[in-house]
């Protein structure tokens, strides 16, 4: 418990900064909606001049862009990018920082098991992301209700917003796995940005094709906002793949961390 609270306190400042940043981002995008909706037809004509592949890559839908949910779905693409960076950075740092700061051998001399170390750090990171998403989701619904000029489905908005957490969990698991496989990471932010932007670009590429198989390669395309708004549900196949990936990654982390040698300072 002490280790969990210590880790939670260590992530407190980062959690606050990221929560404020995501809220500011959604506020910035949604504040544009009232002026955008007034000139919706002109914007639609402009967007129709864009190549179809480009529109798919950046998440633009001419048919729904004039609605609050459609506009949010477009903006949400970039909000997911920011959230993924937070999760990947968090996951990559929670175990590698002990090696990087040369405190791993000191930590392991304490009356705690390696399993307790991983569990405490993982739970602290998870709570940090949960707190971020509670703030983000509440702010999104509040801001949307203020700027909306017509009724919209709060349930659909909630379902879309929650997918940020699902994506972050995948990147958190990936980040922790990377930190165990490559414990001597010198620059966490470089690894995080490189990985996230790589998957983001892959997501943009897969969006321009009709090959559904490519969607399984990047977490950014696991939750299609248009599908969620239309069906008020998630695609089960992607949920199953996500669960399998997270369980596999976390299991691998525990196994490797319990078996690995820790070099003394």
C-alpha positions as CSV (number, residue, x, y, z in Angstrom):
1,X,0.0,0.0,0.0
2,X,2.8,2.4,0.9
3,X,4.5,1.8,-2.5
4,X,1.1,2.3,-4.3
5,X,0.6,5.6,-2.6
6,X,4.2,6.7,-3.2
7,X,3.8,5.9,-6.9
8,X,0.4,7.6,-7.1
9,X,1.9,10.7,-5.5
10,X,4.8,10.6,-7.9
11,X,2.3,10.7,-10.9
12,X,0.1,13.4,-9.3
13,X,1.6,16.4,-11.1
14,X,1.7,14.6,-14.4
15,X,-1.9,13.5,-14.0
16,X,-3.1,17.0,-13.3
17,X,-1.1,18.5,-16.2
18,X,-2.5,15.9,-18.7
19,X,-6.0,16.2,-17.4
20,X,-5.9,20.0,-17.8
21,X,-4.3,19.6,-21.3
22,X,-7.0,17.2,-22.5
23,X,-9.8,19.4,-21.2
24,X,-8.2,22.4,-22.8
25,X,-8.0,20.5,-26.1
26,X,-11.6,19.4,-26.1
27,X,-12.7,22.9,-25.1
28,X,-10.7,24.4,-27.9
29,X,-12.2,22.1,-30.5
30,X,-15.8,22.3,-29.3
31,X,-15.7,26.1,-28.9
32,X,-15.3,26.2,-32.7
33,X,-18.5,24.2,-33.3
34,X,-21.1,27.1,-33.0
35,X,-19.4,29.2,-35.7
36,X,-18.7,26.1,-37.8
37,X,-22.4,24.9,-37.6
38,X,-23.6,28.4,-38.8
39,X,-21.7,28.0,-42.1
40,X,-22.1,24.2,-42.3
41,X,-23.1,24.1,-46.0
42,X,-20.2,26.2,-47.1
43,X,-17.8,24.0,-45.1
44,X,-19.4,20.8,-46.6
45,X,-18.9,22.1,-50.1
46,X,-15.3,22.9,-49.3
47,X,-14.7,19.5,-47.7
48,X,-16.2,17.7,-50.8
49,X,-13.3,19.1,-52.8
50,X,-10.8,17.2,-50.7
51,X,-9.8,13.7,-52.0
52,X,-11.7,10.9,-50.4
53,X,-8.5,9.2,-49.1
54,X,-7.5,12.4,-47.3
55,X,-10.9,12.8,-45.7
56,X,-10.8,9.2,-44.4
57,X,-7.2,9.6,-43.2
58,X,-8.0,12.6,-41.0
59,X,-11.4,11.4,-39.9
60,X,-13.6,13.8,-41.8
61,X,-17.1,12.8,-42.7
62,X,-19.0,15.3,-44.9
63,X,-22.4,13.8,-43.9
64,X,-22.0,14.2,-40.1
65,X,-19.4,17.0,-39.7
66,X,-22.2,19.6,-39.2
67,X,-23.5,17.8,-36.1
68,X,-22.0,18.0,-32.7
69,X,-21.3,14.3,-32.6
70,X,-19.8,14.3,-36.0
71,X,-17.6,17.3,-35.3
72,X,-16.5,15.8,-32.0
73,X,-15.6,12.5,-33.7
74,X,-13.3,14.4,-36.0
75,X,-11.7,16.3,-33.1
76,X,-11.5,13.2,-31.0
77,X,-8.9,11.7,-33.4
78,X,-6.4,14.3,-32.2
79,X,-7.5,14.0,-28.6
80,X,-6.8,10.3,-28.8
81,X,-3.3,11.0,-30.0
82,X,-2.6,13.2,-26.9
83,X,-4.1,10.6,-24.6
84,X,-2.1,7.8,-26.1
85,X,1.1,9.8,-25.5
86,X,0.2,10.2,-21.8
87,X,-0.4,6.5,-21.4
88,X,2.6,5.3,-23.4
89,X,4.9,7.7,-21.5
90,X,3.5,6.5,-18.2
91,X,3.8,2.9,-19.1
92,X,7.3,3.2,-20.4
93,X,8.6,5.1,-17.3
94,X,7.1,3.2,-14.3
95,X,9.5,0.3,-14.3
96,X,12.4,1.7,-16.4
97,X,12.9,4.7,-14.1
98,X,14.3,2.3,-11.4
99,X,17.0,1.2,-13.7
100,X,17.5,4.6,-15.2
101,X,17.8,6.3,-11.8
102,X,19.8,3.3,-10.4
103,X,17.4,2.6,-7.6
104,X,16.2,-0.9,-8.6
105,X,18.6,-2.8,-6.4
106,X,17.7,-0.6,-3.4
107,X,14.0,-1.1,-4.0
108,X,14.5,-4.9,-4.1
109,X,16.2,-5.0,-0.8
110,X,13.0,-3.9,0.9
111,X,10.5,-6.5,2.3
112,X,8.4,-6.6,-0.9
113,X,8.3,-9.1,-3.7
114,X,8.8,-8.3,-7.3
115,X,5.2,-9.1,-8.0
116,X,4.1,-6.5,-5.4
117,X,6.4,-3.9,-7.1
118,X,4.8,-4.5,-10.5
119,X,1.3,-4.6,-9.1
120,X,1.7,-1.4,-7.1
121,X,3.2,0.5,-10.0
122,X,0.6,-0.8,-12.5
123,X,-2.3,0.0,-10.2
124,X,-1.0,3.5,-9.6
125,X,-0.7,4.1,-13.3
126,X,-4.2,2.8,-13.8
127,X,-5.6,5.1,-11.2
128,X,-3.9,8.0,-12.8
129,X,-5.5,7.2,-16.2
130,X,-8.9,6.7,-14.6
131,X,-8.7,10.1,-12.9
132,X,-7.7,11.7,-16.1
133,X,-10.6,10.1,-18.0
134,X,-13.2,11.0,-15.3
135,X,-12.1,14.7,-15.6
136,X,-12.0,14.5,-19.4
137,X,-15.4,12.8,-19.9
138,X,-17.2,15.1,-17.4
139,X,-15.7,18.2,-19.1
140,X,-16.6,16.9,-22.5
141,X,-20.2,16.4,-21.7
142,X,-20.4,19.7,-19.9
143,X,-18.8,21.7,-22.7
144,X,-20.9,19.9,-25.4
145,X,-24.1,20.7,-23.6
146,X,-23.1,24.4,-23.5
147,X,-22.0,24.7,-27.2
148,X,-24.7,22.5,-28.8
149,X,-27.3,24.3,-30.8
150,X,-29.5,21.2,-31.1
151,X,-30.2,18.1,-29.1
152,X,-27.6,15.4,-29.2
153,X,-27.3,11.9,-27.8
154,X,-25.4,12.2,-24.5
155,X,-25.1,8.4,-24.4
156,X,-23.3,8.4,-27.8
157,X,-21.0,11.1,-26.7
158,X,-20.2,9.2,-23.5
159,X,-19.5,6.0,-25.4
160,X,-17.2,7.8,-27.8
161,X,-15.4,9.6,-24.9
162,X,-14.8,6.4,-22.9
163,X,-12.9,4.9,-25.8
164,X,-10.0,7.2,-24.9
165,X,-9.5,5.1,-21.8
166,X,-9.6,1.9,-23.7
167,X,-6.9,3.1,-26.1
168,X,-4.8,4.4,-23.2
169,X,-5.0,1.0,-21.5
170,X,-3.5,-0.6,-24.6
171,X,-0.7,1.9,-24.8
172,X,-0.1,1.6,-21.0
173,X,0.3,-2.2,-21.4
174,X,2.5,-1.7,-24.4
175,X,4.7,0.8,-22.6
176,X,5.2,-1.4,-19.6
177,X,6.1,-4.3,-21.8
178,X,8.7,-2.1,-23.6
179,X,10.1,-0.9,-20.3
180,X,10.7,-4.5,-19.2
181,X,12.2,-5.7,-22.5
182,X,14.4,-2.5,-22.8
183,X,15.0,-1.4,-19.2
184,X,17.9,0.9,-20.0
185,X,15.8,3.4,-21.9
186,X,17.6,6.8,-21.8
187,X,14.8,8.9,-23.2
188,X,11.2,7.8,-22.3
189,X,9.6,10.7,-24.2
190,X,11.4,9.8,-27.4
191,X,10.3,6.2,-27.2
192,X,6.8,7.2,-26.4
193,X,6.4,9.8,-29.1
194,X,8.0,7.5,-31.7
195,X,5.8,4.6,-30.9
196,X,2.5,6.6,-30.6
197,X,3.1,8.6,-33.8
198,X,4.1,5.4,-35.6
199,X,0.7,3.8,-34.7
200,X,-1.1,7.0,-35.5
201,X,0.4,7.1,-39.0
202,X,-0.5,3.5,-39.5
203,X,-4.0,4.3,-38.4
204,X,-4.3,7.0,-41.0
205,X,-3.0,4.7,-43.7
206,X,-5.4,1.9,-42.7
207,X,-8.3,4.4,-42.7
208,X,-7.8,5.0,-46.4
209,X,-8.1,1.3,-47.3
210,X,-11.0,-1.2,-47.2
211,X,-8.8,-3.8,-45.6
212,X,-10.4,-4.4,-42.1
213,X,-7.4,-6.5,-41.1
214,X,-5.2,-3.4,-41.0
215,X,-7.4,-1.9,-38.3
216,X,-6.2,-4.6,-35.9
217,X,-2.6,-3.3,-36.1
218,X,-3.3,0.0,-34.5
219,X,-5.3,0.9,-31.3
220,X,-6.4,4.2,-32.9
221,X,-8.7,2.3,-35.2
222,X,-10.2,-0.1,-32.8
223,X,-13.1,2.2,-32.0
224,X,-14.8,3.8,-35.0
225,X,-16.8,6.8,-33.7
226,X,-19.2,6.7,-36.6
227,X,-20.0,3.0,-35.8
228,X,-20.5,3.8,-32.1
229,X,-22.8,6.8,-32.8
230,X,-24.9,4.8,-35.2
231,X,-25.1,1.5,-33.2
232,X,-24.7,2.7,-29.7
233,X,-22.2,-0.1,-29.2
234,X,-18.6,-1.1,-29.7
235,X,-17.3,-3.7,-32.2
236,X,-17.0,-6.9,-30.3
237,X,-14.1,-8.3,-32.3
238,X,-11.9,-5.4,-31.5
239,X,-12.8,-5.5,-27.8
240,X,-11.8,-9.1,-27.7
241,X,-8.5,-8.5,-29.4
242,X,-7.8,-5.6,-27.0
243,X,-8.5,-7.8,-23.9
244,X,-6.3,-10.5,-25.3
245,X,-3.4,-8.1,-26.0
246,X,-3.6,-6.4,-22.6
247,X,-3.7,-9.8,-20.7
248,X,-0.8,-11.1,-22.8
249,X,1.3,-8.0,-22.3
250,X,0.7,-7.8,-18.6
251,X,1.4,-11.5,-18.1
252,X,4.6,-11.2,-20.1
253,X,5.6,-8.2,-17.9
254,X,5.1,-10.2,-14.7
255,X,7.0,-13.2,-16.1
256,X,10.0,-11.3,-17.4
257,X,10.3,-8.9,-14.4
258,X,10.2,-11.9,-11.9
259,X,12.9,-13.7,-13.9
260,X,15.2,-10.8,-14.9
261,X,18.5,-10.0,-13.3
262,X,18.8,-6.6,-11.6
263,X,22.3,-5.1,-11.7
264,X,23.6,-3.3,-8.6
265,X,24.9,0.2,-8.8
